[in-house]
Amino acid sequence: MEVLNLEFLLITRFQHLMMQSLLRCPNGHTLCSKCQSKVHHCSICHHELRNIRCLALERIAESLELPCRYRDLGCSDILSYQGRLRHERCCRFRPYNCPYAGAECPVTGDIPFLVAHLKSDHKVDMHDGCAFNHRYVKLNPQDIESATWMLTVFNCYGYQFCLHFEAFNLGMAPVYIAFIRFMGDDCDARKFAYSLEVGAKGRKLTWQGIPRSIRDSHTKVRDAMDGLIIQRSMALFLSGGNRQELKLKVAGRIWKEQTKEAAIRAPQEHT
């Protein structure tokens, strides 16, 4: 049986699918509760809007099966009206936010687009390889507000990884944090692990973890302290000199975690 496509009935004047409760003006023109929060009068007849639900249209909406709005990006799911709204909030094909931490960049897109965007618009350094030795220099490390450094992007195993180094206050104590984010979804990020270390004068601080997906903002990762934490006094000590200038070398590597299947297969291949 052919299914009648009624999706056009649910498109608002703001050109998006109606969400949440479906409402109507006293003359029968429809809108959703999200749109009602933006306007006070009907866009067609200009009648004052009230909270009048359009039950007939809600029943039509409940019977619809709709494709995900991200179908052009690869999602093939067909969903109920209410299920589509829930699905799209966490669809793995939804665009990623720009991972640039130096400003709240509004750009979104897929990973190849964001890699090109980071390189051309944010002038981010791009490196090939899974091991690195990165040096951070700051002439005035006491100025915590201006001590946020942007990421460096590493191409490794066919993916991109973002190395962040950032200063912030942990309570009243100024600290630095270094961590890696994965440019992709969390399910792929869990296939990898990384280590970071700083050291000098016979001292060494190390960290090992799993990269967080860029679905998690750099602020979320930082506030969770999911990375290598270095107190400012220790960072300046490791920098040498008169402790007035930050010269910190962060070394690290990224590797692919061995899956359970590979771990079981490896001994068999040597028998």
C-alpha positions, -999 to +999 in steps of 0.1 A: +000+000+000+013+034-009+020+057+020+007+093+016+035+118+024+019+143+048+051+157+062+044+190+044+014+196+067+038+198+096+062+224+082+059+258+099+065+293+085+099+290+102+107+261+078+111+234+104+091+204+114+065+212+141+077+202+175+060+193+208+023+203+211+006+213+179-016+244+183-039+265+162-052+300+162-089+307+167-093+306+129-077+272+125-042+281+113-016+258+129+017+262+146+037+244+172+045+254+208+081+262+198+070+287+172+044+301+196+072+311+220+085+334+192+053+351+180+021+364+197-001+367+166-010+343+138+013+349+108-017+344+084-047+361+100-029+381+127-053+369+153-040+368+189-027+334+197-040+312+225-031+278+238-056+259+216-044+224+207-050+211+172-059+175+181-067+165+145-032+174+133-016+158+163-034+125+154-021+128+118+014+135+131+013+104+153+005+082+123+034+095+102+067+078+095+094+102+086+131+100+075+157+116+098+166+152+089+202+140+085+194+115+057+216+135+033+245+130+057+240+092+057+212+084+082+187+059+068+164+056+098+126+059+093+110+071+125+076+080+140+069+117+144+077+119+181+105+093+177+122+115+151+125+144+174+142+122+201+164+105+175+177+137+159+190+150+192+215+122+193+217+109+157+253+099+150+251+116+116+242+150+130+268+177+123+296+182+147+304+216+163+337+232+156+362+220+182+381+253+183+385+263+219+398+298+215+363+312+208+328+300+206+329+292+169+293+286+155+305+265+125+291+230+122+297+202+097+311+168+090+346+159+100+363+166+066+347+200+064+357+208+100+393+197+094+395+221+064+378+248+085+403+245+113+432+247+089+420+276+068+399+297+092+416+290+126+451+284+113+454+252+134+487+233+130+482+199+114+506+170+119+508+134+107+518+107+132+507+091+164+536+103+186+543+140+193+565+163+214+548+197+217+562+228+235+540+255+250+556+289+258+539+317+277+557+349+287+532+359+314+518+326+329+503+346+358+477+360+335+453+330+337+426+346+316+447+349+285+464+315+289+442+293+267+460+277+239+442+261+210+444+226+199+469+209+175+454+183+152+471+150+145+463+127+116+466+092+129+451+058+119+430+076+093+413+098+119+420+132+135+428+139+171+428+173+188+455+180+215+443+208+239+464+226+264+445+251+286+449+271+318+420+275+342+414+279+380+406+248+399+389+264+429+414+291+438+444+272+424+457+280+389+464+249+369+470+237+334+453+207+317+463+188+286+439+163+269+430+148+236+396+148+218+387+125+189+371+140+158+343+115+155+317+097+176+322+083+210+318+047+198+349+052+175+368+072+202+367+042+225+388+022+200+418+044+209+439+053+239+465+080+245+492+090+270+506+124+279+536+133+300+556+163+311+589+162+329+622+177+337+648+177+365+642+141+373+604+146+378+577+133+355+539+136+354+520+111+332+484+106+321+467+077+302+431+078+290+406+073+263+400+104+240+367+120+244+346+127+213+343+163+201+306+157+208+317+167+243+328+203+244+364+212+255+348+229+285+330+197+295+362+177+293+382+203+312+356+206+340+356+168+343+394+170+347+397+142+322+433+148+313+468+156+326+465+182+354+496+203+361+497+228+390+511+261+378+539+260+404+549+226+391+546+237+355+569+267+362+594+245+381+595+221+351+600+251+328+633+260+346+647+295+346+633+321+370+598+306+370+585+337+353+581+321+319+562+289+309+582+266+287+565+233+290+571+203+268+541+179+264+550+145+249+525+118+241+513+091+218+481+077+205+475+040+199+447+017+188+433-005+216+433-042+209+398-056+206+387-087+224+384-106+191+420-096+182+433-106+216+418-140+212+430-144+176+466-134+183+476-165+204+459-188+178+479-173+150+512-182+168+503-219+175 
